[in-house]
Amino acid sequence: MARVSVHAFTTILVVVFGLGFAACGSSGSPRVDAGDDAIGTTDTDVEDAAPDNDGGGVDADGGTEDAADAGPDTAEPDAADGDVSPPLCGVCAAADWGTPSPVGTIPASQLPELSGLASSYVHPHTLYAHNDSGDYARFFAIDESARLLGQIDLPGATSIDWEDIAVGRCPSGWCVFVADIGDNDLNRTECAIYRVPEPEALPTNGSTITASFERLPFVYPPADVPHNAETLLVDPQSQRIFIVTKETTGPSRVYELPTPVTPNVKATLVFIGTLSVPVTAGPITGGAFNTCGDHILIRSKTAMFELARSPSDDVVSIFSATPVAVPLAVEPQGEAVTYAPDGQRYFTASEQGETTPVALNAVDCRNLPR
């Protein structure tokens, strides 16, 4: 497929010339490498985001490549076998996104009320998805054509109203964050985020595995009122965690989970400000950071916007940035969105329609590197 060849070409450029096409705003800038260093330290390694295809030799960071070049490096693990260094990030220049197109059909028996999507940073071309309220504590791995790969159960977790999912760094490397934040009746006394280390191996035949987790409980500020929310945003660069509320009147509100995050200790969210997306777009149902942490997608059921910040600005500035409308497929009850790890594609999905299955939709950047 054309998309695969472009990705492979980009990977070759990175390995050979040590350049990223938009590496978090500047070529050759240091990256946090959770696989080599403690969380939060930086180095300048250029580790492979995919198997090399230049016939063997030595990587830019000193790792020995496979002689047959048919798999990951032997000296350093790649993303598929546990490498937790961040993938190369990129942005779609001038937000020049193409036309939404279906790439597969959501498996209706497992995901009848799909409410969140997130791209894996450990398993290439893999998405995580989960159901809305009414399901038990589990989420699913699907590929980029919506084929079911496997189910991940969280024994002992509670699923009151799971509304969104994200992937970001955590003490163990990369984690899946599942947000139990829905509150349609505005009567919950506590909400929670479940932090799940990304599995080192995933099923490919639809079977079920179990995973451990940490619970991150929280409440809204004492002087605030209860809020319904459907949007979880985890910045892959800073590890900061944000909740965007779903408001039926007025702008959505943005809250941050204070750091350091301590499992099983109830935190009080910090109010950041209101979201700059126009109220006319309707209640906000989902969002996602790109890998660089300098762009977000924010959606409602009928509209979607991309917001950007300067890499030198604090991450919270992104919520007051000028929103740019971007393409969104027509979906019966759209709630989910995620960027691909390279920032050159995004995916959206919806709860099932009343009579027909729904599609996994993709939008590609028209300014792909040549």
C-alpha positions as CSV (number, residue, x, y, z in Angstrom):
1,M,0.0,0.0,0.0
2,A,1.2,3.5,-0.7
3,R,1.0,4.5,3.0
4,V,3.4,1.7,4.0
5,S,5.9,2.7,1.4
6,V,5.9,6.3,2.6
7,H,6.5,5.2,6.2
8,A,9.3,2.9,5.2
9,F,10.9,5.7,3.1
10,T,10.7,8.1,6.1
11,T,12.3,5.5,8.4
12,I,15.2,5.1,6.0
13,L,15.8,8.9,6.0
14,V,15.7,9.0,9.8
15,V,18.2,6.1,10.2
16,V,20.6,7.2,7.5
17,F,20.6,10.9,7.9
18,G,19.6,11.3,11.6
19,L,16.7,13.7,10.7
20,G,13.1,13.6,11.6
21,F,10.5,15.3,9.2
22,A,9.0,17.2,12.2
23,A,10.6,15.8,15.3
24,C,8.5,17.6,18.0
25,G,9.1,21.0,16.3
26,S,12.8,20.8,15.5
27,S,15.1,18.3,13.8
28,G,17.5,16.4,16.0
29,S,16.1,17.7,19.3
30,P,16.6,15.4,22.4
31,R,13.9,12.9,23.0
32,V,12.9,11.2,26.3
33,D,14.0,7.6,26.1
34,A,12.3,5.7,28.8
35,G,14.0,2.5,27.6
36,D,17.5,3.7,28.3
37,D,17.1,6.3,31.1
38,A,14.9,7.2,34.0
39,I,11.6,8.8,33.1
40,G,12.1,12.5,32.4
41,T,15.8,12.4,31.4
42,T,16.8,13.0,27.8
43,D,19.2,11.7,25.3
44,T,19.8,12.0,21.6
45,D,19.5,8.4,20.5
46,V,17.8,7.8,17.2
47,E,16.2,4.4,17.7
48,D,14.2,2.6,15.1
49,A,10.5,2.9,15.0
50,A,10.3,-0.1,12.6
51,P,12.6,-2.9,11.4
52,D,15.6,-1.6,9.3
53,N,15.7,-2.3,5.6
54,D,19.1,-1.1,4.6
55,G,20.8,-4.5,4.6
56,G,22.5,-4.6,8.0
57,G,25.2,-2.6,9.6
58,V,25.2,-0.2,12.5
59,D,22.4,2.0,13.6
60,A,22.8,5.7,14.2
61,D,22.8,5.0,17.9
62,G,25.3,2.2,17.7
63,G,23.0,-0.9,17.7
64,T,23.8,-3.8,15.4
65,E,21.3,-4.4,12.7
66,D,20.1,-7.9,11.7
67,A,22.2,-9.2,8.9
68,A,19.2,-10.5,7.0
69,D,17.3,-7.3,7.9
70,A,14.1,-9.2,8.4
71,G,13.3,-8.1,11.9
72,P,14.3,-5.8,14.8
73,D,17.8,-5.0,15.9
74,T,19.7,-7.5,18.0
75,A,21.4,-4.9,20.2
76,E,18.4,-2.7,21.0
77,P,14.7,-3.7,21.1
78,D,12.3,-2.2,18.6
79,A,8.8,-1.0,19.5
80,A,7.2,-4.4,18.8
81,D,9.4,-6.1,21.4
82,G,9.3,-3.7,24.3
83,D,11.2,-0.6,23.3
84,V,9.6,2.2,25.2
85,S,11.4,5.1,23.5
86,P,9.0,7.5,21.9
87,P,8.3,7.0,18.2
88,L,9.2,9.7,15.8
89,C,6.5,12.3,15.8
90,G,5.3,14.6,13.0
91,V,2.6,17.0,12.1
92,C,0.5,17.5,9.0
93,A,1.8,20.8,7.6
94,A,-0.9,23.5,7.4
95,A,-3.4,21.0,8.7
96,D,-3.8,19.8,5.1
97,W,-5.9,16.7,5.9
98,G,-7.5,14.7,3.1
99,T,-11.0,13.2,2.9
100,P,-12.2,10.7,5.5
101,S,-12.5,7.2,4.2
102,P,-13.5,3.9,5.8
103,V,-10.7,1.4,6.4
104,G,-12.6,-1.4,8.0
105,T,-15.7,-2.3,10.0
106,I,-15.8,-2.2,13.8
107,P,-16.5,-5.7,15.2
108,A,-20.0,-5.2,16.4
109,S,-20.2,-8.1,18.8
110,Q,-17.2,-6.9,20.8
111,L,-17.5,-3.1,20.4
112,P,-21.2,-2.2,20.0
113,E,-20.7,1.1,21.8
114,L,-17.2,2.1,20.9
115,S,-16.4,5.2,22.9
116,G,-12.6,5.6,22.8
117,L,-9.6,5.0,20.5
118,A,-5.8,5.2,21.2
119,S,-2.8,4.3,19.1
120,S,-0.3,1.8,20.6
121,Y,3.3,3.0,20.9
122,V,4.5,-0.5,21.5
123,H,2.7,-2.5,18.8
124,P,2.9,-1.0,15.3
125,H,-0.4,-0.4,13.5
126,T,-2.5,-1.3,16.6
127,L,-5.3,0.6,18.1
128,Y,-6.9,0.2,21.5
129,A,-10.7,0.6,21.9
130,H,-13.4,0.2,24.6
131,N,-17.1,0.4,25.1
132,D,-19.2,3.0,26.8
133,S,-21.1,2.3,30.0
134,G,-22.7,-1.1,30.3
135,D,-19.7,-3.2,29.6
136,Y,-17.3,-4.7,32.2
137,A,-13.7,-3.7,32.7
138,R,-12.0,-4.6,29.5
139,F,-10.7,-3.0,26.3
140,F,-9.7,-4.4,22.9
141,A,-6.8,-4.3,20.5
142,I,-7.7,-4.0,16.8
143,D,-5.5,-3.3,13.8
144,E,-5.8,-0.4,11.4
145,S,-8.4,-2.2,9.3
146,A,-10.5,-2.8,12.5
147,R,-9.7,-6.5,12.6
148,L,-10.0,-7.8,16.2
149,L,-6.7,-8.8,17.6
150,G,-7.5,-9.5,21.2
151,Q,-9.3,-8.5,24.4
152,I,-7.6,-7.2,27.6
153,D,-9.4,-7.8,30.8
154,L,-8.7,-5.8,34.0
155,P,-9.8,-8.2,36.9
156,G,-10.8,-6.1,39.9
157,A,-11.3,-2.9,38.0
158,T,-14.7,-1.1,37.9
159,S,-16.4,0.1,34.8
160,I,-19.1,2.6,35.7
161,D,-18.9,4.8,32.6
162,W,-15.7,4.4,30.6
163,E,-15.6,7.3,28.1
164,D,-12.1,7.6,26.6
165,I,-8.7,6.0,26.3
166,A,-5.1,7.2,25.7
167,V,-1.6,6.0,25.6
168,G,1.3,7.8,27.3
169,R,4.5,7.3,29.3
170,C,4.4,5.9,32.8
171,P,6.9,4.5,35.3
172,S,6.9,1.1,33.5
173,G,7.4,2.7,30.0
174,W,4.2,3.1,28.0
175,C,0.8,2.7,29.5
176,V,-2.8,2.6,28.4
177,F,-5.0,5.1,30.3
178,V,-8.7,4.3,30.5
179,A,-11.0,7.1,31.8
180,D,-14.0,6.1,34.0
181,I,-15.2,9.8,33.9
182,G,-18.8,9.7,32.5
183,D,-21.4,11.2,34.8
184,N,-24.6,11.8,32.9
185,D,-26.6,12.3,36.1
186,L,-24.0,14.5,37.7
187,N,-24.0,12.6,40.9
188,R,-20.7,10.7,41.1
189,T,-18.6,11.4,44.2
190,E,-15.4,10.1,42.6
191,C,-14.1,9.3,39.2
192,A,-11.0,7.4,38.2
193,I,-8.4,6.7,35.5
194,Y,-7.0,3.2,35.1
195,R,-3.3,3.1,34.2
196,V,-2.4,-0.2,32.4
197,P,1.2,-1.0,31.3
198,E,1.0,-1.8,27.5
199,P,1.2,-5.6,27.2
200,E,4.6,-6.8,25.8
201,A,2.6,-9.3,23.6
202,L,-0.9,-9.1,22.3
203,P,-3.1,-11.8,20.9
204,T,-3.7,-11.8,17.1
205,N,-6.6,-14.4,17.1
206,G,-9.2,-12.5,19.2
207,S,-8.3,-14.3,22.4
208,T,-8.3,-12.8,25.9
209,I,-5.5,-11.8,28.2
210,T,-5.5,-10.1,31.6
211,A,-3.5,-7.1,32.6
212,S,-2.5,-5.4,35.9
213,F,-3.4,-1.8,36.5
214,E,-3.1,1.1,38.9
215,R,-6.2,3.2,39.8
216,L,-5.9,6.9,39.8
217,P,-9.0,8.3,41.6
218,F,-9.9,11.9,41.5
219,V,-12.6,14.5,42.4
220,Y,-13.3,18.0,41.0
221,P,-12.3,21.0,43.1
222,P,-14.5,21.5,46.2
223,A,-16.0,24.8,45.0
224,D,-16.8,23.3,41.6
225,V,-19.9,21.3,40.6
226,P,-19.9,17.7,39.3
227,H,-19.1,17.3,35.6
228,N,-19.8,14.8,32.9
229,A,-16.7,14.2,30.8
230,E,-15.9,12.1,27.8
231,T,-12.4,13.3,26.8
232,L,-9.1,12.2,28.3
233,L,-5.8,13.7,27.0
234,V,-2.4,12.4,28.0
235,D,0.6,14.3,26.7
236,P,3.1,11.7,25.5
237,Q,6.0,14.1,26.1
238,S,5.3,15.6,29.5
239,Q,3.2,12.8,30.9
240,R,0.6,15.4,32.0
241,I,-3.1,14.2,32.2
242,F,-6.1,16.3,31.3
243,I,-9.8,15.9,31.4
244,V,-12.1,18.0,29.1
245,T,-15.7,18.2,30.3
246,K,-18.8,17.6,28.2
247,E,-21.0,20.7,28.5
248,T,-24.4,21.1,27.0
249,T,-24.3,24.9,27.5
250,G,-21.2,27.1,27.4
251,P,-17.6,26.1,26.7
252,S,-16.0,22.9,27.9
253,R,-13.8,23.1,30.9
254,V,-10.2,21.7,31.1
255,Y,-8.8,20.1,34.3
256,E,-5.4,18.6,35.0
257,L,-4.6,15.7,37.3
258,P,-2.0,17.1,39.6
259,T,1.5,15.6,39.7
260,P,3.1,13.6,41.1
261,V,0.4,11.0,40.3
262,T,-0.1,8.6,43.2
263,P,-2.1,5.4,42.7
264,N,-5.0,4.8,45.0
265,V,-4.8,8.3,46.5
266,K,-7.7,10.5,45.7
267,A,-6.5,13.6,43.9
268,T,-8.3,16.9,43.4
269,L,-8.2,18.1,39.8
270,V,-6.8,21.5,39.0
271,F,-8.9,23.8,36.8
272,I,-6.9,25.0,33.8
273,G,-9.4,27.1,31.8
274,T,-12.0,26.8,29.2
275,L,-11.5,25.1,25.8
276,S,-11.4,27.5,22.8
277,V,-13.4,25.2,20.5
278,P,-16.7,27.0,19.6
279,V,-19.8,26.0,21.5
280,T,-21.6,25.7,18.2
281,A,-19.7,22.5,17.6
282,G,-21.8,20.8,20.2
283,P,-20.8,18.9,23.3
284,I,-17.2,17.5,23.2
285,T,-17.0,13.7,23.0
286,G,-13.3,12.9,22.5
287,G,-9.8,14.1,21.9
288,A,-6.2,13.1,21.5
289,F,-2.6,14.4,21.6
290,N,-0.2,13.8,18.8
291,T,3.1,12.1,19.7
292,C,4.9,15.5,19.7
293,G,2.5,16.9,22.4
294,D,2.1,20.1,20.4
295,H,-1.2,19.3,18.5
296,I,-4.5,17.9,19.7
297,L,-7.7,16.8,18.0
298,I,-10.9,17.7,19.7
299,R,-14.2,16.4,18.4
300,S,-18.0,16.5,18.9
301,K,-20.4,14.2,17.2
302,T,-20.5,16.4,14.1
303,A,-17.3,18.5,14.1
304,M,-13.6,18.2,14.7
305,F,-10.8,20.7,15.3
306,E,-7.1,20.7,15.6
307,L,-5.3,23.0,18.0
308,A,-1.6,23.6,18.1
309,R,1.0,25.3,20.3
310,S,4.6,26.4,19.9
311,P,6.9,23.7,21.3
312,S,8.4,26.4,23.5
313,D,5.1,27.2,25.2
314,D,3.7,25.4,28.2
315,V,1.4,22.5,27.1
316,V,-1.7,24.1,28.7
317,S,-1.5,26.9,26.1
318,I,-2.8,24.5,23.6
319,F,-6.3,24.6,25.1
320,S,-6.7,28.3,24.3
321,A,-5.1,28.0,20.8
322,T,-7.1,29.0,17.7
323,P,-9.1,25.9,16.6
324,V,-8.8,24.8,13.0
325,A,-11.7,22.8,11.5
326,V,-10.5,19.4,10.1
327,P,-12.4,16.7,8.2
328,L,-14.7,14.3,10.1
329,A,-16.6,11.4,8.6
330,V,-20.4,11.3,9.1
331,E,-20.9,8.9,12.0
332,P,-24.1,8.0,13.8
333,Q,-22.7,8.8,17.3
334,G,-19.1,9.7,16.9
335,E,-17.1,9.8,20.2
336,A,-13.6,8.5,19.4
337,V,-10.4,9.9,17.7
338,T,-6.7,9.2,17.8
339,Y,-3.6,10.2,15.8
340,A,-1.4,7.6,14.3
341,P,2.0,7.7,16.1
342,D,3.7,9.4,13.1
343,G,1.1,12.3,13.1
344,Q,0.3,11.8,9.4
345,R,-3.0,10.1,9.9
346,Y,-5.9,10.1,12.3
347,F,-8.7,7.6,13.0
348,T,-12.3,8.1,14.2
349,A,-15.1,5.8,15.1
350,S,-18.6,5.7,16.5
351,E,-21.0,3.7,18.5
352,Q,-23.0,1.3,16.4
353,G,-25.8,2.5,14.2
354,E,-29.3,1.2,14.8
355,T,-29.4,-1.0,11.7
356,T,-25.9,-1.2,10.2
357,P,-22.3,-1.7,11.5
358,V,-20.1,1.3,11.7
359,A,-16.7,2.0,10.1
360,L,-13.3,2.7,11.4
361,N,-12.5,5.9,9.5
362,A,-9.1,7.3,8.6
363,V,-7.9,10.7,7.3
364,D,-4.4,11.0,5.8
365,C,-2.3,14.1,5.6
366,R,-1.9,15.3,2.0
367,N,1.5,16.8,2.7
368,L,3.2,13.4,3.3
369,P,7.0,13.5,2.9
370,R,8.2,12.6,-0.6
